[in-house]
Amino acid sequence: MITASICTIGDEILIGQITDTNSSVIAGELGKSGIRVVEMVSVGDDGREIFRTAENLLAKSEIVILTGGLGPTKDDVTKGVIYELSGSTGYVDDPRQLEIIHGILASRGLDSLASNRRQASVPDRCDVIPNRLGTAPVMAVRFDEGRYGHKAVLYSLPGVPFEAAGAMPDVMSDIRKSFSLSEIHHKTIMTYGIAESALAERISSWEDSLPENFHLAYLPDPLKGVALRLSVYESASGVSPVFSRETDSLKKILGNVIYSEDGKTLQEVIGQILVEHGKTVSTAESCTGGKIASMLTSVAGSSGYYSGSVVSYSNSVKENVLGVPHDIISEYGAVSPECVAAMAEGVRRITGTDYAVATSGIAGPGGGSDGKPVGLVWVGIASRRRTETVKFNFHNDRIRNIERFAASALNALRLFILDDIND
């Protein structure tokens, strides 16, 4: 199996000023083609450290991807490292990247500065993959077996996340031309409503009985639940029937804990169900502050089934807009099953939708009590025929609580709609 290593470059990463998202995006693209990532590292804007790290990684992997340290400023030192690693004797202008630079600057109404034009100048012993989204091109340096004991290619990508992600299709195309890649097969089964540890225990026997060449990975995410990724990292014939058989066995164990067999998110699955049955939904949010609305509308085509939201953070909005009776809030409080039931019924009445979901809780870090601790959320769901409420308790920081509140509300909505449709 071909292996790869990834190195992100920049002092801003090491001091926590920005989050390294490039590594995960790059690793994901490599993994789809059966390339195993064996190491990820981050280094600062130090030419000697970048050179040393690149040399070490090239000794371990056939593919090394550097990202960052390319640009018009003095702290962008990666190009000099590429020059030294490749044994270049000079720089040459790449006309394709120069044309892209002129086009980008012209579209922004900016003059082309010498510092910008210099980004199209590359070491003469590297290959260039034009960066269509930015000014710094991708550089590739190829090494024969005599240098590191195996054939290797070093790719240097820009550090801007959308540029790095945008360059990966062209990089992967180049990798496929340079290496004979193993066939790889993935199937991602999405679950919600069960903790990773409990899930692992529940499906332990099933996991132990998987075919020998199958690999199972647990991928928890607060907004998605726990994804179960089945992979075959070698050439294999007739994989699809085996995937189907194993998925069917898993469904018998987990039932409606599984919400997707193809990696779709909760909001995508809900949208699909609503479209298939010609139904609509609206939201009334307090503690989630519009998070549920944002998740639902992140799906293309959501305007066909999502009507709108009332973010009723204050009690006055709950009462005066959603029509929650004052007596409910005064007697039970805003964080109560009675309140979220009235919120859901109110927004459904206002929007005229088939379904509505409402949330009210305590995200923290303050505001909790013995009876209503931080991390408590009530979810109300209403249809034309009935209203249900469900309670969840989490123990995270504010941001993570809000994420879990929203995702749990969506999953409760999914189960409610399925039950309603099948009733």
C-alpha positions as CSV (number, residue, x, y, z in Angstrom):
1,M,0.0,0.0,0.0
2,I,1.2,3.5,-0.9
3,T,1.8,5.6,2.2
4,A,1.7,9.4,2.7
5,S,2.7,12.0,5.2
6,I,1.3,15.5,5.7
7,C,3.1,18.6,7.0
8,T,1.3,21.8,7.8
9,I,3.5,24.9,7.9
10,G,3.1,28.1,9.9
11,D,3.8,29.8,13.2
12,E,0.1,30.7,13.4
13,I,-0.8,27.0,13.7
14,L,1.7,26.3,16.5
15,I,0.5,29.2,18.6
16,G,-3.1,28.3,18.2
17,Q,-4.1,31.3,16.2
18,I,-5.7,29.2,13.5
19,T,-7.0,25.6,13.4
20,D,-5.3,23.2,11.0
21,T,-8.2,21.9,8.8
22,N,-6.0,21.2,5.8
23,S,-4.6,18.0,7.2
24,S,-8.0,16.4,7.7
25,V,-9.1,17.4,4.2
26,I,-6.0,16.2,2.5
27,A,-6.0,12.9,4.5
28,G,-9.6,12.4,3.5
29,E,-8.8,12.7,-0.2
30,L,-5.8,10.4,0.1
31,G,-7.8,7.8,2.0
32,K,-10.5,7.7,-0.7
33,S,-7.9,6.4,-3.1
34,G,-6.4,3.8,-0.8
35,I,-3.4,5.8,0.3
36,R,-2.6,5.3,4.0
37,V,-1.6,8.4,5.9
38,V,1.1,7.4,8.4
39,E,2.1,10.7,9.9
40,M,0.9,14.3,10.3
41,V,3.1,17.0,11.7
42,S,3.1,20.8,12.0
43,V,6.2,23.1,11.9
44,G,6.8,26.8,12.1
45,D,8.1,29.2,9.5
46,D,11.6,28.0,9.8
47,G,13.3,26.9,6.6
48,R,15.8,24.5,8.2
49,E,13.1,22.8,10.3
50,I,10.8,22.5,7.2
51,F,13.7,21.0,5.2
52,R,14.6,18.5,8.0
53,T,11.0,17.5,8.5
54,A,10.4,17.0,4.7
55,E,13.5,14.8,4.5
56,N,12.4,12.7,7.4
57,L,8.9,12.2,6.0
58,L,10.2,11.4,2.5
59,A,12.3,8.6,4.0
60,K,9.1,7.1,5.4
61,S,6.5,7.7,2.7
62,E,6.1,7.6,-1.0
63,I,4.0,10.8,-0.9
64,V,4.6,13.8,1.2
65,I,2.3,16.8,1.1
66,L,3.4,20.2,2.5
67,T,0.8,22.9,2.9
68,G,1.5,26.5,3.8
69,G,4.4,28.9,3.8
70,L,3.8,30.0,0.2
71,G,3.0,33.6,-0.5
72,P,4.3,37.1,-1.2
73,T,5.6,37.8,2.4
74,K,8.9,37.2,4.0
75,D,7.7,34.5,6.3
76,D,6.7,32.3,3.4
77,V,9.8,30.2,3.1
78,T,8.6,26.9,1.7
79,K,9.6,27.7,-1.9
80,G,13.2,28.1,-0.8
81,V,13.0,24.6,0.8
82,I,11.6,23.2,-2.4
83,Y,14.5,24.8,-4.3
84,E,17.1,23.1,-2.0
85,L,15.4,19.7,-1.9
86,S,15.0,19.6,-5.7
87,G,18.6,20.6,-6.4
88,S,17.4,23.5,-8.5
89,T,19.9,25.9,-10.1
90,G,17.5,28.8,-10.7
91,Y,13.9,30.0,-10.9
92,V,11.6,30.1,-13.9
93,D,8.2,31.8,-14.4
94,D,5.3,29.5,-15.0
95,P,3.1,31.2,-17.6
96,R,-0.1,29.4,-16.5
97,Q,0.1,30.5,-12.9
98,L,1.1,34.0,-14.0
99,E,-2.0,34.3,-16.2
100,I,-4.2,33.1,-13.2
101,I,-2.5,35.8,-10.9
102,H,-3.3,38.5,-13.4
103,G,-6.9,37.4,-13.7
104,I,-7.5,37.2,-10.0
105,L,-6.0,40.6,-9.3
106,A,-7.9,42.2,-12.2
107,S,-11.2,40.7,-11.0
108,R,-10.6,42.4,-7.7
109,G,-9.7,45.7,-9.3
110,L,-6.1,45.5,-8.0
111,D,-2.8,46.2,-9.8
112,S,-0.3,43.4,-10.2
113,L,2.6,44.0,-7.9
114,A,6.1,42.5,-8.2
115,S,5.5,40.4,-5.1
116,N,2.4,38.9,-6.6
117,R,4.1,38.1,-9.9
118,R,7.0,36.5,-8.1
119,Q,4.6,33.8,-6.9
120,A,4.6,32.4,-10.4
121,S,8.4,32.0,-10.2
122,V,9.3,28.4,-9.3
123,P,12.4,26.3,-8.8
124,D,13.5,25.0,-12.2
125,R,13.6,21.3,-11.1
126,C,10.0,21.1,-9.9
127,D,6.8,20.4,-11.8
128,V,4.0,23.0,-11.5
129,I,0.3,22.2,-10.9
130,P,-1.5,25.5,-11.5
131,N,-3.6,26.8,-8.5
132,R,-6.8,28.1,-10.1
133,L,-8.1,29.6,-6.9
134,G,-5.1,31.6,-5.7
135,T,-1.8,33.0,-6.6
136,A,0.7,30.4,-5.2
137,P,1.0,27.3,-7.4
138,V,1.3,23.7,-6.3
139,M,4.9,22.5,-6.8
140,A,5.8,18.8,-7.2
141,V,9.3,17.4,-6.8
142,R,10.0,13.8,-7.9
143,F,12.7,11.6,-6.4
144,D,13.9,8.2,-7.7
145,E,14.7,5.2,-5.5
146,G,18.3,6.3,-5.1
147,R,17.4,9.3,-2.8
148,Y,15.2,7.7,-0.1
149,G,15.2,4.0,-1.0
150,H,11.9,4.2,-2.7
151,K,10.2,6.3,-5.4
152,A,8.8,9.5,-3.8
153,V,6.9,12.7,-4.7
154,L,6.8,15.8,-2.6
155,Y,3.8,18.2,-3.2
156,S,3.8,21.7,-1.8
157,L,0.3,23.2,-1.5
158,P,-0.8,26.7,-0.5
159,G,-2.0,27.0,3.1
160,V,-5.2,28.9,2.5
161,P,-7.8,26.1,3.3
162,F,-10.1,26.6,0.3
163,E,-7.1,26.7,-2.1
164,A,-5.6,23.6,-0.6
165,A,-8.9,21.7,-0.9
166,G,-9.4,23.0,-4.4
167,A,-5.9,21.8,-5.4
168,M,-6.5,18.2,-4.2
169,P,-8.3,16.9,-7.3
170,D,-5.4,17.9,-9.5
171,V,-2.9,16.6,-7.0
172,M,-4.8,13.2,-6.8
173,S,-4.8,13.0,-10.6
174,D,-1.0,13.5,-10.6
175,I,-0.6,10.9,-7.9
176,R,-2.6,8.3,-9.9
177,K,-0.3,8.9,-12.8
178,S,2.8,8.4,-10.6
179,F,1.8,5.4,-8.5
180,S,-0.2,2.2,-8.9
181,L,-2.8,2.6,-6.2
182,S,-4.6,-0.2,-4.4
183,E,-8.3,-0.4,-4.9
184,I,-10.3,0.8,-1.9
185,H,-13.9,0.5,-0.9
186,H,-15.7,2.4,1.9
187,K,-19.2,2.3,3.3
188,T,-20.2,4.8,5.9
189,I,-23.1,4.0,8.2
190,M,-24.4,6.8,10.3
191,T,-25.8,6.3,13.8
192,Y,-27.3,8.7,16.4
193,G,-28.5,8.4,20.0
194,I,-25.9,6.0,21.4
195,A,-22.4,6.8,22.8
196,E,-19.4,5.4,21.0
197,S,-18.5,3.1,23.9
198,A,-22.0,1.7,24.2
199,L,-22.2,1.3,20.4
200,A,-18.9,-0.6,20.4
201,E,-20.1,-3.0,23.1
202,R,-23.5,-3.5,21.4
203,I,-22.0,-4.5,18.1
204,S,-18.9,-6.3,19.4
205,S,-19.9,-9.7,18.1
206,W,-20.9,-8.3,14.7
207,E,-17.5,-6.6,14.5
208,D,-15.6,-9.7,15.4
209,S,-17.4,-11.6,12.7
210,L,-16.5,-9.2,9.9
211,P,-14.5,-10.7,7.0
212,E,-10.7,-10.7,7.7
213,N,-10.0,-8.0,5.1
214,F,-12.6,-5.6,6.4
215,H,-11.6,-2.7,8.7
216,L,-14.1,-0.9,11.0
217,A,-13.5,2.7,12.2
218,Y,-15.6,4.6,14.8
219,L,-15.9,8.3,13.9
220,P,-17.8,10.3,16.5
221,D,-19.1,13.8,15.8
222,P,-21.4,16.0,18.0
223,L,-23.5,17.1,15.0
224,K,-23.6,13.7,13.2
225,G,-23.5,11.0,15.8
226,V,-21.1,8.1,15.4
227,A,-20.2,7.1,11.9
228,L,-19.2,3.5,11.3
229,R,-16.9,3.3,8.3
230,L,-16.3,-0.1,6.8
231,S,-13.3,-0.3,4.6
232,V,-11.5,-2.8,2.4
233,Y,-7.9,-1.6,1.8
234,E,-7.0,-3.9,-1.0
235,S,-8.2,-5.1,-4.4
236,A,-11.4,-7.0,-3.9
237,S,-14.2,-8.3,-6.1
238,G,-17.8,-8.6,-5.2
239,V,-17.5,-6.2,-2.3
240,S,-20.9,-4.6,-2.7
241,P,-22.9,-7.7,-1.8
242,V,-20.7,-8.2,1.3
243,F,-21.3,-4.6,2.3
244,S,-25.0,-5.1,1.9
245,R,-25.0,-8.3,3.9
246,E,-23.1,-6.8,6.8
247,T,-25.2,-3.7,6.8
248,D,-28.4,-5.7,6.9
249,S,-27.0,-7.7,9.9
250,L,-26.1,-4.4,11.6
251,K,-29.5,-3.0,11.1
252,K,-31.0,-6.0,12.9
253,I,-28.9,-5.1,15.9
254,L,-29.3,-1.3,15.9
255,G,-32.6,-0.6,14.3
256,N,-33.5,3.1,14.0
257,V,-30.3,4.1,15.7
258,I,-29.0,3.9,12.1
259,Y,-30.2,6.9,10.1
260,S,-28.1,6.7,7.0
261,E,-26.2,3.9,5.1
262,D,-24.4,6.3,2.7
263,G,-22.9,8.9,5.0
264,K,-25.7,11.4,4.7
265,T,-26.2,13.8,7.6
266,L,-29.3,14.0,9.8
267,Q,-30.5,17.2,8.0
268,E,-30.0,15.5,4.6
269,V,-31.9,12.4,5.7
270,I,-34.8,14.5,7.1
271,G,-34.9,16.6,4.0
272,Q,-35.1,13.4,1.9
273,I,-38.0,12.0,4.0
274,L,-39.9,15.3,3.8
275,V,-39.5,15.5,0.0
276,E,-40.5,11.9,-0.5
277,H,-43.7,12.4,1.4
278,G,-44.5,16.0,0.4
279,K,-44.2,17.3,4.0
280,T,-42.9,20.6,5.5
281,V,-41.2,21.6,8.7
282,S,-40.5,24.8,10.7
283,T,-38.5,25.5,13.9
284,A,-38.8,27.4,17.1
285,E,-35.5,27.8,18.9
286,S,-34.4,29.2,22.2
287,C,-31.2,27.7,23.5
288,T,-30.0,26.6,20.1
289,G,-30.3,30.2,18.7
290,G,-31.0,29.2,15.1
291,K,-28.5,26.3,14.9
292,I,-31.3,23.8,13.8
293,A,-32.5,26.2,11.1
294,S,-28.9,26.6,9.9
295,M,-28.4,22.9,9.7
296,L,-31.6,22.3,7.8
297,T,-31.0,25.1,5.3
298,S,-27.5,24.0,4.7
299,V,-29.0,21.3,2.4
300,A,-29.6,22.3,-1.2
301,G,-33.3,22.3,-2.0
302,S,-34.4,22.9,1.6
303,S,-36.6,25.7,0.5
304,G,-38.9,23.1,-0.8
305,Y,-39.8,21.7,2.7
306,Y,-38.4,24.2,5.3
307,S,-40.6,27.2,5.9
308,G,-38.9,29.3,8.6
309,S,-37.9,29.8,12.2
310,V,-38.7,31.9,15.3
311,V,-35.6,32.3,17.5
312,S,-37.5,33.0,20.7
313,Y,-34.6,33.6,23.0
314,S,-36.6,35.8,25.4
315,N,-39.8,34.8,27.2
316,S,-41.6,37.8,25.7
317,V,-41.0,36.4,22.2
318,K,-42.1,33.0,23.3
319,E,-45.4,34.5,24.6
320,N,-46.0,37.4,22.1
321,V,-44.9,35.7,18.9
322,L,-45.3,32.0,19.4
323,G,-48.3,32.3,21.7
324,V,-46.9,30.4,24.6
325,P,-49.3,31.1,27.5
326,H,-47.8,33.2,30.3
327,D,-49.1,30.8,32.9
328,I,-47.0,28.0,31.4
329,I,-43.8,30.0,31.8
330,S,-44.6,31.3,35.2
331,E,-45.6,27.9,36.5
332,Y,-43.2,25.5,34.7
333,G,-40.4,27.8,33.4
334,A,-39.1,28.3,29.9
335,V,-37.1,25.1,30.1
336,S,-39.9,22.6,30.4
337,P,-41.9,20.1,28.4
338,E,-44.9,22.3,28.6
339,C,-43.1,25.3,27.1
340,V,-41.4,23.5,24.2
341,A,-44.7,21.8,23.3
342,A,-46.4,25.2,23.1
343,M,-43.5,26.6,21.2
344,A,-43.7,23.8,18.6
345,E,-47.4,24.1,18.2
346,G,-47.1,27.9,18.0
347,V,-44.5,28.0,15.2
348,R,-46.4,25.2,13.3
349,R,-49.6,27.3,13.5
350,I,-47.8,30.4,12.3
351,T,-46.0,28.8,9.3
352,G,-48.7,26.2,8.4
353,T,-46.2,23.4,8.2
354,D,-46.8,19.7,8.7
355,Y,-44.2,19.4,11.5
356,A,-42.4,21.7,13.9
357,V,-39.5,21.2,16.3
358,A,-38.7,23.5,19.3
359,T,-35.9,23.7,21.8
360,S,-35.4,25.3,25.2
361,G,-32.5,24.5,27.5
362,I,-29.5,25.7,29.5
363,A,-26.4,25.8,27.4
364,G,-24.2,27.2,30.2
365,P,-21.8,27.9,31.6
366,G,-24.2,29.6,34.0
367,G,-27.9,29.6,34.6
368,G,-28.3,26.0,35.9
369,S,-29.8,24.8,39.1
370,D,-30.2,21.5,41.0
371,G,-33.5,20.9,39.2
372,K,-32.4,22.2,35.8
373,P,-28.7,21.8,35.4
374,V,-26.5,23.1,32.7
375,G,-26.7,20.8,29.7
376,L,-30.5,20.2,30.1
377,V,-32.6,20.6,27.0
378,W,-36.2,20.0,26.3
379,V,-37.3,19.3,22.7
380,G,-40.9,19.6,21.5
381,I,-42.2,18.2,18.2
382,A,-45.6,18.9,16.8
383,S,-47.7,17.6,13.9
384,R,-51.3,18.1,13.0
385,R,-52.3,15.1,15.1
386,R,-50.1,15.1,18.1
387,T,-47.2,16.8,20.1
388,E,-44.4,15.0,21.9
389,T,-41.6,16.2,24.1
390,V,-38.2,14.6,25.0
391,K,-35.5,15.5,27.4
392,F,-31.7,15.3,27.0
393,N,-28.9,16.0,29.4
394,F,-25.4,16.8,28.3
395,H,-22.3,17.8,30.2
396,N,-20.2,19.9,27.9
397,D,-19.1,23.5,27.3
398,R,-21.6,26.0,25.8
399,I,-20.7,25.5,22.2
400,R,-20.6,21.7,22.4
401,N,-23.9,21.7,24.3
402,I,-25.6,23.8,21.6
403,E,-24.3,21.4,18.9
404,R,-25.6,18.4,20.8
405,F,-28.9,20.1,21.6
406,A,-29.5,20.8,17.8
407,A,-28.4,17.4,16.6
408,S,-30.5,15.6,19.2
409,A,-33.5,17.7,18.3
410,L,-33.0,16.8,14.6
411,N,-32.8,13.1,15.5
412,A,-35.9,13.3,17.6
413,L,-37.6,15.0,14.7
414,R,-36.5,12.2,12.3
415,L,-37.9,9.5,14.6
416,F,-41.1,11.5,15.1
417,I,-41.7,11.9,11.3
418,L,-40.9,8.3,10.6
419,D,-43.4,7.2,13.3
420,D,-46.0,9.6,12.0
421,I,-45.7,8.6,8.4
422,N,-45.7,4.8,9.3
423,D,-48.7,5.2,11.7
